[in-house]
Amino acid sequence: MESRLLPFRKFARSGKREGRNPAYPADMNITLIALGVSDLSKSVAFYREKAGFDLQNQFGSIAFFSAGPITLMLNGGLRRPDGPLAGAVEIVLAADSVIESHRQFMERGCSFINQPREVTPGSWATTFTDPDGHWLTLFGPK
C-alpha cells in the first residue's frame, strides 16, 4: 500500500546513537505519542482524510495511526489534571518540499496558521492545526 503522506521522506534509523547519555537504556526508544482529543470521530477523520495517516486500529475512546517508526494514538479519555500544565504539542513532519506539501494539505482542507517560510538557511516550515488545535508542522527544503 502506497503511503498517502508522500512526498514525505522515509527515514532509516541506524542502531548506534553517538553522544547517548550512558544512563539512558540502549534499547529504549519513543514508540508512541498520545494526543488527548475532545471528539475522537472528528479527529480520526482529520488524521485519516486530511493529514493522510493510515488508521491501524480503533476501539473505545482510542485510535492508533501508523506514523513511520512511531505510532500516533488519539485518546478521547486523556485529560489534563486541574491547574496549570505545560501542554503545548507540535508534531513535525519531514517534507521533501514544504511548498508542494503545503499545496497538497491545503487541497485536503487543512487550516494553516502561517505561510511557508524559511526558518533557517535552506530549511522551510509551515504549520497547520488539527481539530483540537495541536500543531502539525511541515519541515524541509523549499
CNS distance restraints for C-alpha pairs under 8 A (distance, minus, plus):
assign (resid   3 and name CA) (resid  52 and name CA) 7.95 0.50 0.50
assign (resid   3 and name CA) (resid  53 and name CA) 7.94 0.50 0.50
assign (resid   3 and name CA) (resid  54 and name CA) 7.80 0.50 0.50
assign (resid   4 and name CA) (resid  52 and name CA) 5.21 0.50 0.50
assign (resid   4 and name CA) (resid  53 and name CA) 6.95 0.50 0.50
assign (resid   4 and name CA) (resid  54 and name CA) 7.97 0.50 0.50
assign (resid   5 and name CA) (resid  51 and name CA) 7.51 0.50 0.50
assign (resid   5 and name CA) (resid  52 and name CA) 5.51 0.50 0.50
assign (resid   5 and name CA) (resid  53 and name CA) 6.75 0.50 0.50
assign (resid   7 and name CA) (resid  95 and name CA) 6.21 0.50 0.50
assign (resid   7 and name CA) (resid  96 and name CA) 5.71 0.50 0.50
assign (resid   7 and name CA) (resid  97 and name CA) 7.30 0.50 0.50
assign (resid   7 and name CA) (resid 101 and name CA) 6.95 0.50 0.50
assign (resid   8 and name CA) (resid  93 and name CA) 7.39 0.50 0.50
assign (resid   8 and name CA) (resid  94 and name CA) 5.61 0.50 0.50
assign (resid   8 and name CA) (resid  95 and name CA) 4.41 0.50 0.50
assign (resid   8 and name CA) (resid  96 and name CA) 5.57 0.50 0.50
assign (resid   9 and name CA) (resid  94 and name CA) 6.13 0.50 0.50
assign (resid   9 and name CA) (resid  95 and name CA) 6.16 0.50 0.50
assign (resid   9 and name CA) (resid  96 and name CA) 6.12 0.50 0.50
assign (resid  10 and name CA) (resid  68 and name CA) 7.55 0.50 0.50
assign (resid  20 and name CA) (resid  24 and name CA) 7.21 0.50 0.50
assign (resid  24 and name CA) (resid  28 and name CA) 7.53 0.50 0.50
assign (resid  30 and name CA) (resid  70 and name CA) 7.08 0.50 0.50
assign (resid  31 and name CA) (resid  69 and name CA) 6.87 0.50 0.50
assign (resid  31 and name CA) (resid  70 and name CA) 4.69 0.50 0.50
assign (resid  31 and name CA) (resid  71 and name CA) 6.08 0.50 0.50
assign (resid  32 and name CA) (resid  70 and name CA) 5.31 0.50 0.50
assign (resid  32 and name CA) (resid  71 and name CA) 4.53 0.50 0.50
assign (resid  32 and name CA) (resid  72 and name CA) 5.76 0.50 0.50
assign (resid  32 and name CA) (resid  73 and name CA) 6.89 0.50 0.50
assign (resid  33 and name CA) (resid  70 and name CA) 7.26 0.50 0.50
assign (resid  33 and name CA) (resid  71 and name CA) 6.38 0.50 0.50
assign (resid  33 and name CA) (resid  72 and name CA) 5.10 0.50 0.50
assign (resid  33 and name CA) (resid  73 and name CA) 6.02 0.50 0.50
assign (resid  34 and name CA) (resid  72 and name CA) 6.10 0.50 0.50
assign (resid  34 and name CA) (resid  73 and name CA) 4.59 0.50 0.50
assign (resid  34 and name CA) (resid  74 and name CA) 5.80 0.50 0.50
assign (resid  34 and name CA) (resid  75 and name CA) 6.68 0.50 0.50
assign (resid  35 and name CA) (resid  72 and name CA) 7.68 0.50 0.50
assign (resid  35 and name CA) (resid  73 and name CA) 6.26 0.50 0.50
assign (resid  35 and name CA) (resid  74 and name CA) 5.06 0.50 0.50
assign (resid  35 and name CA) (resid  75 and name CA) 6.05 0.50 0.50
assign (resid  35 and name CA) (resid  78 and name CA) 7.53 0.50 0.50
assign (resid  36 and name CA) (resid  74 and name CA) 6.08 0.50 0.50
assign (resid  36 and name CA) (resid  75 and name CA) 4.96 0.50 0.50
assign (resid  36 and name CA) (resid  76 and name CA) 5.87 0.50 0.50
assign (resid  36 and name CA) (resid  77 and name CA) 6.99 0.50 0.50
assign (resid  36 and name CA) (resid  78 and name CA) 4.81 0.50 0.50
assign (resid  36 and name CA) (resid  79 and name CA) 6.44 0.50 0.50
assign (resid  37 and name CA) (resid  43 and name CA) 7.00 0.50 0.50
assign (resid  37 and name CA) (resid  74 and name CA) 6.36 0.50 0.50
assign (resid  37 and name CA) (resid  75 and name CA) 5.88 0.50 0.50
assign (resid  37 and name CA) (resid  76 and name CA) 5.02 0.50 0.50
assign (resid  37 and name CA) (resid  77 and name CA) 7.78 0.50 0.50
assign (resid  37 and name CA) (resid  78 and name CA) 7.34 0.50 0.50
assign (resid  37 and name CA) (resid 132 and name CA) 6.23 0.50 0.50
assign (resid  38 and name CA) (resid  76 and name CA) 5.87 0.50 0.50
assign (resid  38 and name CA) (resid 132 and name CA) 6.76 0.50 0.50
assign (resid  39 and name CA) (resid  43 and name CA) 6.19 0.50 0.50
assign (resid  39 and name CA) (resid  76 and name CA) 6.52 0.50 0.50
assign (resid  40 and name CA) (resid  44 and name CA) 5.93 0.50 0.50
assign (resid  40 and name CA) (resid  61 and name CA) 6.74 0.50 0.50
assign (resid  40 and name CA) (resid  62 and name CA) 7.30 0.50 0.50
assign (resid  40 and name CA) (resid  63 and name CA) 7.85 0.50 0.50
assign (resid  40 and name CA) (resid  74 and name CA) 7.12 0.50 0.50
assign (resid  40 and name CA) (resid  75 and name CA) 7.15 0.50 0.50
assign (resid  40 and name CA) (resid  76 and name CA) 5.57 0.50 0.50
assign (resid  41 and name CA) (resid  45 and name CA) 6.23 0.50 0.50
assign (resid  42 and name CA) (resid  46 and name CA) 6.28 0.50 0.50
assign (resid  42 and name CA) (resid 131 and name CA) 7.18 0.50 0.50
assign (resid  43 and name CA) (resid  47 and name CA) 6.17 0.50 0.50
assign (resid  43 and name CA) (resid  74 and name CA) 7.67 0.50 0.50
assign (resid  43 and name CA) (resid 130 and name CA) 7.21 0.50 0.50
assign (resid  43 and name CA) (resid 131 and name CA) 6.18 0.50 0.50
assign (resid  43 and name CA) (resid 132 and name CA) 7.86 0.50 0.50
assign (resid  44 and name CA) (resid  48 and name CA) 6.00 0.50 0.50
assign (resid  44 and name CA) (resid  55 and name CA) 7.93 0.50 0.50
assign (resid  44 and name CA) (resid  63 and name CA) 7.21 0.50 0.50
assign (resid  44 and name CA) (resid  74 and name CA) 7.73 0.50 0.50
assign (resid  45 and name CA) (resid  49 and name CA) 5.58 0.50 0.50
assign (resid  45 and name CA) (resid  50 and name CA) 7.48 0.50 0.50
assign (resid  46 and name CA) (resid  50 and name CA) 5.09 0.50 0.50
assign (resid  46 and name CA) (resid  51 and name CA) 6.33 0.50 0.50
assign (resid  46 and name CA) (resid 130 and name CA) 6.85 0.50 0.50
assign (resid  46 and name CA) (resid 131 and name CA) 7.30 0.50 0.50
assign (resid  47 and name CA) (resid  51 and name CA) 4.70 0.50 0.50
assign (resid  47 and name CA) (resid  52 and name CA) 6.05 0.50 0.50
assign (resid  47 and name CA) (resid  53 and name CA) 5.72 0.50 0.50
assign (resid  47 and name CA) (resid 130 and name CA) 7.80 0.50 0.50
assign (resid  48 and name CA) (resid  52 and name CA) 4.91 0.50 0.50
assign (resid  48 and name CA) (resid  53 and name CA) 4.99 0.50 0.50
assign (resid  48 and name CA) (resid  54 and name CA) 6.09 0.50 0.50
assign (resid  48 and name CA) (resid  55 and name CA) 6.46 0.50 0.50
assign (resid  49 and name CA) (resid  53 and name CA) 7.72 0.50 0.50
assign (resid  49 and name CA) (resid 108 and name CA) 7.52 0.50 0.50
assign (resid  50 and name CA) (resid 105 and name CA) 6.79 0.50 0.50
assign (resid  50 and name CA) (resid 108 and name CA) 5.17 0.50 0.50
assign (resid  50 and name CA) (resid 109 and name CA) 6.62 0.50 0.50
assign (resid  50 and name CA) (resid 110 and name CA) 6.41 0.50 0.50
assign (resid  51 and name CA) (resid 105 and name CA) 7.13 0.50 0.50
assign (resid  51 and name CA) (resid 108 and name CA) 7.97 0.50 0.50
assign (resid  51 and name CA) (resid 110 and name CA) 7.86 0.50 0.50
assign (resid  53 and name CA) (resid  65 and name CA) 6.17 0.50 0.50
assign (resid  53 and name CA) (resid  66 and name CA) 6.40 0.50 0.50
assign (resid  53 and name CA) (resid  67 and name CA) 6.66 0.50 0.50
assign (resid  54 and name CA) (resid  65 and name CA) 5.49 0.50 0.50
assign (resid  54 and name CA) (resid  66 and name CA) 5.53 0.50 0.50
assign (resid  54 and name CA) (resid  67 and name CA) 7.77 0.50 0.50
assign (resid  55 and name CA) (resid  63 and name CA) 7.39 0.50 0.50
assign (resid  55 and name CA) (resid  64 and name CA) 6.06 0.50 0.50
assign (resid  55 and name CA) (resid  65 and name CA) 4.49 0.50 0.50
assign (resid  55 and name CA) (resid  66 and name CA) 6.58 0.50 0.50
assign (resid  56 and name CA) (resid  63 and name CA) 7.66 0.50 0.50
assign (resid  56 and name CA) (resid  64 and name CA) 5.43 0.50 0.50
assign (resid  56 and name CA) (resid  65 and name CA) 5.21 0.50 0.50
assign (resid  56 and name CA) (resid  66 and name CA) 6.33 0.50 0.50
assign (resid  57 and name CA) (resid  63 and name CA) 5.76 0.50 0.50
assign (resid  57 and name CA) (resid  64 and name CA) 5.25 0.50 0.50
assign (resid  57 and name CA) (resid  65 and name CA) 7.26 0.50 0.50
assign (resid  58 and name CA) (resid  62 and name CA) 5.86 0.50 0.50
assign (resid  58 and name CA) (resid  63 and name CA) 4.13 0.50 0.50
assign (resid  58 and name CA) (resid  64 and name CA) 6.24 0.50 0.50
assign (resid  59 and name CA) (resid  63 and name CA) 6.45 0.50 0.50
assign (resid  61 and name CA) (resid  75 and name CA) 5.85 0.50 0.50
assign (resid  61 and name CA) (resid  76 and name CA) 4.94 0.50 0.50
assign (resid  61 and name CA) (resid  77 and name CA) 6.17 0.50 0.50
assign (resid  62 and name CA) (resid  73 and name CA) 6.79 0.50 0.50
assign (resid  62 and name CA) (resid  74 and name CA) 5.49 0.50 0.50
assign (resid  62 and name CA) (resid  75 and name CA) 4.49 0.50 0.50
assign (resid  62 and name CA) (resid  76 and name CA) 6.14 0.50 0.50
assign (resid  62 and name CA) (resid  77 and name CA) 7.75 0.50 0.50
assign (resid  63 and name CA) (resid  73 and name CA) 5.62 0.50 0.50
assign (resid  63 and name CA) (resid  74 and name CA) 5.21 0.50 0.50
assign (resid  63 and name CA) (resid  75 and name CA) 6.74 0.50 0.50
assign (resid  64 and name CA) (resid  71 and name CA) 6.60 0.50 0.50
assign (resid  64 and name CA) (resid  72 and name CA) 5.78 0.50 0.50
assign (resid  64 and name CA) (resid  73 and name CA) 4.55 0.50 0.50
assign (resid  64 and name CA) (resid  74 and name CA) 6.52 0.50 0.50
assign (resid  65 and name CA) (resid  71 and name CA) 5.78 0.50 0.50
assign (resid  65 and name CA) (resid  72 and name CA) 5.07 0.50 0.50
assign (resid  65 and name CA) (resid  73 and name CA) 6.32 0.50 0.50
assign (resid  66 and name CA) (resid  70 and name CA) 6.92 0.50 0.50
assign (resid  66 and name CA) (resid  71 and name CA) 5.15 0.50 0.50
assign (resid  66 and name CA) (resid  72 and name CA) 6.46 0.50 0.50
assign (resid  67 and name CA) (resid  71 and name CA) 5.37 0.50 0.50
assign (resid  67 and name CA) (resid  72 and name CA) 6.17 0.50 0.50
assign (resid  80 and name CA) (resid  85 and name CA) 7.67 0.50 0.50
assign (resid  81 and name CA) (resid  85 and name CA) 7.84 0.50 0.50
assign (resid  88 and name CA) (resid 134 and name CA) 7.54 0.50 0.50
assign (resid  89 and name CA) (resid 134 and name CA) 5.67 0.50 0.50
assign (resid  89 and name CA) (resid 135 and name CA) 6.30 0.50 0.50
assign (resid  90 and name CA) (resid 134 and name CA) 6.24 0.50 0.50
assign (resid  90 and name CA) (resid 135 and name CA) 4.57 0.50 0.50
assign (resid  90 and name CA) (resid 136 and name CA) 5.66 0.50 0.50
assign (resid  90 and name CA) (resid 137 and name CA) 7.00 0.50 0.50
assign (resid  91 and name CA) (resid 134 and name CA) 7.92 0.50 0.50
assign (resid  91 and name CA) (resid 135 and name CA) 6.21 0.50 0.50
assign (resid  91 and name CA) (resid 136 and name CA) 4.75 0.50 0.50
assign (resid  91 and name CA) (resid 137 and name CA) 6.16 0.50 0.50
assign (resid  92 and name CA) (resid 136 and name CA) 5.79 0.50 0.50
assign (resid  92 and name CA) (resid 137 and name CA) 4.69 0.50 0.50
assign (resid  92 and name CA) (resid 138 and name CA) 6.03 0.50 0.50
assign (resid  92 and name CA) (resid 139 and name CA) 6.64 0.50 0.50
assign (resid  93 and name CA) (resid 136 and name CA) 7.07 0.50 0.50
assign (resid  93 and name CA) (resid 137 and name CA) 5.94 0.50 0.50
assign (resid  93 and name CA) (resid 138 and name CA) 4.96 0.50 0.50
assign (resid  93 and name CA) (resid 139 and name CA) 6.08 0.50 0.50
assign (resid  94 and name CA) (resid 138 and name CA) 6.06 0.50 0.50
assign (resid  94 and name CA) (resid 139 and name CA) 5.17 0.50 0.50
assign (resid  94 and name CA) (resid 140 and name CA) 5.90 0.50 0.50
assign (resid  95 and name CA) (resid 101 and name CA) 6.74 0.50 0.50
assign (resid  95 and name CA) (resid 138 and name CA) 5.96 0.50 0.50
assign (resid  95 and name CA) (resid 139 and name CA) 5.61 0.50 0.50
assign (resid  95 and name CA) (resid 140 and name CA) 5.12 0.50 0.50
assign (resid  95 and name CA) (resid 141 and name CA) 7.36 0.50 0.50
assign (resid  96 and name CA) (resid 101 and name CA) 7.96 0.50 0.50
assign (resid  96 and name CA) (resid 140 and name CA) 6.05 0.50 0.50
assign (resid  96 and name CA) (resid 141 and name CA) 6.33 0.50 0.50
assign (resid  97 and name CA) (resid 101 and name CA) 6.06 0.50 0.50
assign (resid  97 and name CA) (resid 140 and name CA) 6.28 0.50 0.50
assign (resid  97 and name CA) (resid 141 and name CA) 5.42 0.50 0.50
assign (resid  97 and name CA) (resid 142 and name CA) 5.23 0.50 0.50
assign (resid  98 and name CA) (resid 102 and name CA) 5.85 0.50 0.50
assign (resid  98 and name CA) (resid 116 and name CA) 6.80 0.50 0.50
assign (resid  98 and name CA) (resid 124 and name CA) 6.30 0.50 0.50
assign (resid  98 and name CA) (resid 125 and name CA) 6.38 0.50 0.50
assign (resid  98 and name CA) (resid 126 and name CA) 7.25 0.50 0.50
assign (resid  98 and name CA) (resid 138 and name CA) 6.10 0.50 0.50
assign (resid  98 and name CA) (resid 139 and name CA) 6.22 0.50 0.50
assign (resid  98 and name CA) (resid 140 and name CA) 5.93 0.50 0.50
assign (resid  98 and name CA) (resid 141 and name CA) 6.19 0.50 0.50
assign (resid  98 and name CA) (resid 142 and name CA) 5.22 0.50 0.50
assign (resid  99 and name CA) (resid 103 and name CA) 6.34 0.50 0.50
assign (resid  99 and name CA) (resid 116 and name CA) 6.44 0.50 0.50
assign (resid  99 and name CA) (resid 142 and name CA) 5.81 0.50 0.50
assign (resid 100 and name CA) (resid 104 and name CA) 6.34 0.50 0.50
assign (resid 101 and name CA) (resid 105 and name CA) 6.15 0.50 0.50
assign (resid 101 and name CA) (resid 138 and name CA) 7.44 0.50 0.50
assign (resid 102 and name CA) (resid 106 and name CA) 6.05 0.50 0.50
assign (resid 102 and name CA) (resid 116 and name CA) 7.32 0.50 0.50
assign (resid 102 and name CA) (resid 126 and name CA) 7.29 0.50 0.50
assign (resid 102 and name CA) (resid 138 and name CA) 7.57 0.50 0.50
assign (resid 103 and name CA) (resid 107 and name CA) 6.28 0.50 0.50
assign (resid 104 and name CA) (resid 108 and name CA) 6.48 0.50 0.50
assign (resid 105 and name CA) (resid 109 and name CA) 6.50 0.50 0.50
assign (resid 105 and name CA) (resid 110 and name CA) 5.59 0.50 0.50
assign (resid 106 and name CA) (resid 110 and name CA) 5.23 0.50 0.50
assign (resid 106 and name CA) (resid 111 and name CA) 7.11 0.50 0.50
assign (resid 106 and name CA) (resid 112 and name CA) 7.86 0.50 0.50
assign (resid 110 and name CA) (resid 128 and name CA) 6.46 0.50 0.50
assign (resid 110 and name CA) (resid 129 and name CA) 7.32 0.50 0.50
assign (resid 110 and name CA) (resid 130 and name CA) 7.96 0.50 0.50
assign (resid 111 and name CA) (resid 128 and name CA) 5.40 0.50 0.50
assign (resid 111 and name CA) (resid 129 and name CA) 6.21 0.50 0.50
assign (resid 112 and name CA) (resid 126 and name CA) 7.37 0.50 0.50
assign (resid 112 and name CA) (resid 127 and name CA) 5.59 0.50 0.50
assign (resid 112 and name CA) (resid 128 and name CA) 3.91 0.50 0.50
assign (resid 112 and name CA) (resid 129 and name CA) 6.56 0.50 0.50
assign (resid 113 and name CA) (resid 126 and name CA) 7.81 0.50 0.50
assign (resid 113 and name CA) (resid 127 and name CA) 5.84 0.50 0.50
assign (resid 113 and name CA) (resid 128 and name CA) 5.63 0.50 0.50
assign (resid 113 and name CA) (resid 129 and name CA) 7.40 0.50 0.50
assign (resid 114 and name CA) (resid 126 and name CA) 5.93 0.50 0.50
assign (resid 114 and name CA) (resid 127 and name CA) 6.07 0.50 0.50
assign (resid 114 and name CA) (resid 128 and name CA) 7.62 0.50 0.50
assign (resid 115 and name CA) (resid 126 and name CA) 5.68 0.50 0.50
assign (resid 115 and name CA) (resid 127 and name CA) 7.71 0.50 0.50
assign (resid 116 and name CA) (resid 124 and name CA) 6.48 0.50 0.50
assign (resid 116 and name CA) (resid 125 and name CA) 5.43 0.50 0.50
assign (resid 116 and name CA) (resid 126 and name CA) 4.53 0.50 0.50
assign (resid 117 and name CA) (resid 124 and name CA) 5.31 0.50 0.50
assign (resid 117 and name CA) (resid 125 and name CA) 5.66 0.50 0.50
assign (resid 117 and name CA) (resid 126 and name CA) 6.62 0.50 0.50
assign (resid 118 and name CA) (resid 122 and name CA) 6.84 0.50 0.50
assign (resid 118 and name CA) (resid 123 and name CA) 5.67 0.50 0.50
assign (resid 118 and name CA) (resid 124 and name CA) 4.22 0.50 0.50
assign (resid 118 and name CA) (resid 125 and name CA) 6.51 0.50 0.50
assign (resid 118 and name CA) (resid 142 and name CA) 7.68 0.50 0.50
assign (resid 119 and name CA) (resid 123 and name CA) 5.89 0.50 0.50
assign (resid 119 and name CA) (resid 124 and name CA) 5.48 0.50 0.50
assign (resid 119 and name CA) (resid 125 and name CA) 6.49 0.50 0.50
assign (resid 120 and name CA) (resid 124 and name CA) 7.09 0.50 0.50
assign (resid 122 and name CA) (resid 141 and name CA) 5.96 0.50 0.50
assign (resid 122 and name CA) (resid 142 and name CA) 7.24 0.50 0.50
assign (resid 123 and name CA) (resid 139 and name CA) 7.00 0.50 0.50
assign (resid 123 and name CA) (resid 140 and name CA) 5.23 0.50 0.50
assign (resid 123 and name CA) (resid 141 and name CA) 4.95 0.50 0.50
assign (resid 123 and name CA) (resid 142 and name CA) 6.78 0.50 0.50
assign (resid 124 and name CA) (resid 139 and name CA) 5.71 0.50 0.50
assign (resid 124 and name CA) (resid 140 and name CA) 5.37 0.50 0.50
assign (resid 124 and name CA) (resid 141 and name CA) 5.51 0.50 0.50
assign (resid 124 and name CA) (resid 142 and name CA) 5.52 0.50 0.50
assign (resid 125 and name CA) (resid 137 and name CA) 6.50 0.50 0.50
assign (resid 125 and name CA) (resid 138 and name CA) 5.38 0.50 0.50
assign (resid 125 and name CA) (resid 139 and name CA) 4.50 0.50 0.50
assign (resid 125 and name CA) (resid 140 and name CA) 6.64 0.50 0.50
assign (resid 126 and name CA) (resid 137 and name CA) 5.57 0.50 0.50
assign (resid 126 and name CA) (resid 138 and name CA) 5.41 0.50 0.50
assign (resid 126 and name CA) (resid 139 and name CA) 6.96 0.50 0.50
assign (resid 127 and name CA) (resid 135 and name CA) 6.36 0.50 0.50
assign (resid 127 and name CA) (resid 136 and name CA) 5.55 0.50 0.50
assign (resid 127 and name CA) (resid 137 and name CA) 4.17 0.50 0.50
assign (resid 127 and name CA) (resid 138 and name CA) 6.24 0.50 0.50
assign (resid 128 and name CA) (resid 135 and name CA) 5.87 0.50 0.50
assign (resid 128 and name CA) (resid 136 and name CA) 5.36 0.50 0.50
assign (resid 128 and name CA) (resid 137 and name CA) 6.39 0.50 0.50
assign (resid 129 and name CA) (resid 133 and name CA) 5.13 0.50 0.50
assign (resid 129 and name CA) (resid 134 and name CA) 5.40 0.50 0.50
assign (resid 129 and name CA) (resid 135 and name CA) 4.69 0.50 0.50
assign (resid 129 and name CA) (resid 136 and name CA) 5.85 0.50 0.50
assign (resid 130 and name CA) (resid 134 and name CA) 5.47 0.50 0.50
assign (resid 130 and name CA) (resid 135 and name CA) 6.77 0.50 0.50
assign (resid 130 and name CA) (resid 136 and name CA) 7.46 0.50 0.50
